[in-house]
Amino acid sequence: MGMQYLSQHVLLVTLPRQPQLANDLEIAMRMSRPQSTRDVIVDFSLVGIMPSGTLSELMNLERQLSNAGRQLILCAVPGNIRRIFTQVGLGGLFQFAQDQFVALHSFDSSRCSYN
């Protein structure tokens, strides 16, 4: 997994081919505590499989960010994994983007509309 600050307010988390429940998203959760001013993009471009624990961690991260007034965007989600979100009824819970650029632009557009 890789983490990178795309801006002062956006953290990018790139998941590995096989996300490990104990480490991957837990670090992102710690870095986006309720007092955080960061939105989070989770990049699935390398992911081949998604353990159920990863889905649970994503739900926790989304709730934590939402409670802090921040956003979570999942990007580059392969079709087979995107279907998992739909099949378990969570497609509407998460915001999806085609790639990192589109996700980052979504944050810029939404933040600009607050002014």
Order of alpha helices (4+ residues) and beta strands (2+ residues): beta-beta-alpha-beta-alpha-beta-alpha-beta-alpha
